[in-house]
Amino acid sequence: MSTGKGLRAWLRSLAGRRTEALDASRTDLVVVVSSFDDAEACSTALDRGAASEPSWRSESEAVLRHHLALPEDAFERASELAGQDGYVVAVAEGRVRSAAGEEATLVLQRVQVLDALHCAQEKSRMASLAQRLGGTALGWDALQPQNSAD
């Protein structure tokens, strides 16, 4: 049975290692996984992303983006509320016509290590946010650097 010295040494080596957060403005970011089907589980989407090219790398940070269709007058409130969880506005896109009237697409993003549980939580949070503001969550995607070295 191990005395735990290996584990302690490994933890010490990690403590000394500092990595910079992924810069969401990098020009080599590509979409590695996406889901715009409300019925699709995040775990299914991530499995698909890991099996395709360019592939999603679970151990690396990603830029998680949520695409919301909202009335334009709700953009400021949406960015304010999402900002409390570290999201920033990536882009405000063109208008779409929906049953609720004219809406525009707001894309909110943040950098994080992505896993199925946290992805599902954020998907649900964004759906709730969009609904409270009179819109809908269209889906999400995640970007990572194209090169494997990050």
matplotlib code that plots the C-alpha trace (Angstrom):
import matplotlib.pyplot as plt

x = [0.0, 1.2, 2.4, 1.0, 4.4, 3.7, 0.4, 2.0, 4.8, 2.4, 0.3, 3.4, 4.3, 0.9, 1.0, 4.1, 2.6, 0.8, -1.1, -2.7, -6.4, -7.5, -7.8, -11.2, -10.0, -7.4, -7.6, -7.0, -10.2, -12.5, -15.9, -15.1, -18.6, -22.1, -25.7, -28.7, -31.1, -32.8, -33.5, -29.8, -27.9, -24.7, -22.9, -24.0, -22.8, -19.5, -19.0, -19.7, -17.3, -14.5, -15.0, -14.9, -12.3, -11.4, -12.0, -13.0, -10.3, -11.9, -8.8, -8.4, -10.2, -12.8, -14.8, -18.4, -20.9, -24.6, -26.8, -30.0, -32.8, -34.0, -35.9, -33.1, -34.3, -33.4, -29.7, -28.4, -30.2, -29.2, -25.5, -25.8, -27.3, -25.0, -22.0, -22.5, -21.4, -18.5, -20.1, -19.4, -21.2, -19.4, -21.7, -25.1, -26.3, -29.1, -32.8, -34.9, -38.7, -40.4, -43.9, -43.0, -42.2, -38.8, -35.8, -32.1, -29.4, -27.2, -24.1, -22.8, -19.4, -17.0, -13.9, -14.0, -13.1, -16.1, -17.7, -21.2, -22.5, -21.4, -22.5, -26.0, -26.1, -25.2, -27.5, -30.4, -29.3, -29.3, -32.7, -34.1, -32.4, -33.8, -37.3, -37.4, -36.4, -39.0, -36.7, -35.4, -32.1, -31.1, -28.2, -24.5, -21.1, -17.6, -14.3, -10.8, -7.5, -7.0, -3.5, -3.1, -0.5, -3.0]
y = [0.0, 3.5, 5.9, 8.8, 10.3, 10.1, 12.0, 14.7, 15.2, 15.4, 18.0, 20.0, 20.0, 21.3, 24.0, 25.5, 25.4, 28.6, 28.7, 31.8, 31.7, 31.2, 34.5, 34.6, 37.1, 34.7, 34.4, 30.6, 29.7, 27.3, 25.8, 22.3, 21.4, 22.9, 22.1, 24.0, 21.1, 21.7, 18.0, 17.0, 16.3, 18.2, 14.9, 13.7, 16.9, 16.8, 13.2, 14.1, 17.1, 14.8, 12.4, 15.0, 17.3, 19.8, 17.9, 19.2, 18.6, 18.1, 19.0, 22.4, 25.6, 26.6, 29.7, 28.7, 30.8, 30.9, 32.2, 34.0, 35.5, 38.5, 41.8, 44.3, 46.3, 43.3, 43.1, 45.4, 43.5, 40.1, 41.2, 42.6, 39.4, 37.1, 39.3, 38.3, 34.8, 36.0, 36.2, 39.0, 40.0, 38.4, 39.8, 41.2, 39.9, 40.6, 40.5, 37.4, 37.3, 35.1, 34.5, 37.1, 39.7, 41.0, 39.9, 40.0, 37.4, 38.1, 35.9, 35.7, 34.0, 33.0, 31.0, 27.7, 24.1, 22.5, 19.2, 17.8, 18.8, 22.4, 22.7, 21.5, 23.9, 26.8, 25.7, 25.7, 29.0, 30.7, 29.3, 30.7, 34.1, 34.3, 33.3, 35.9, 38.5, 37.6, 35.6, 32.1, 30.3, 29.1, 26.9, 27.0, 26.3, 26.1, 27.2, 26.1, 26.9, 25.0, 23.9, 21.3, 23.2, 25.8]
z = [0.0, -0.9, 1.9, -0.1, -0.8, -4.5, -4.1, -2.0, -4.5, -7.3, -5.4, -4.7, -8.4, -9.3, -6.6, -8.3, -11.7, -12.8, -16.0, -17.6, -18.3, -21.9, -23.7, -25.3, -27.9, -29.4, -33.2, -33.3, -31.4, -33.2, -32.3, -30.9, -29.6, -29.9, -29.1, -30.4, -29.6, -26.3, -25.9, -26.3, -23.1, -22.6, -22.0, -25.5, -27.1, -25.3, -26.4, -29.9, -29.7, -28.3, -31.2, -34.0, -35.5, -34.2, -31.0, -27.6, -25.0, -21.6, -19.6, -21.3, -20.7, -23.3, -24.1, -23.4, -25.3, -24.9, -27.7, -26.5, -28.5, -26.5, -27.0, -27.5, -24.5, -22.4, -23.5, -20.7, -18.0, -19.4, -19.5, -16.0, -14.5, -16.4, -15.5, -11.8, -12.9, -15.0, -18.4, -20.8, -24.0, -27.0, -29.7, -30.3, -33.6, -36.1, -35.6, -35.7, -35.8, -33.2, -31.8, -29.1, -31.7, -33.0, -31.1, -31.5, -30.7, -27.7, -27.2, -23.6, -22.9, -20.2, -20.0, -18.0, -17.9, -19.4, -18.2, -18.6, -15.1, -15.3, -18.9, -18.0, -15.1, -17.2, -20.0, -17.5, -16.0, -19.4, -20.3, -17.1, -17.7, -21.2, -20.2, -17.4, -19.9, -22.5, -24.8, -25.4, -25.2, -28.6, -27.7, -26.8, -28.2, -26.9, -28.5, -27.9, -29.6, -32.8, -32.0, -29.3, -27.3, -26.2]

ax = plt.figure().add_subplot(projection="3d")
ax.plot(x, y, z, "-o")
ax.set_aspect("equal")
plt.show()
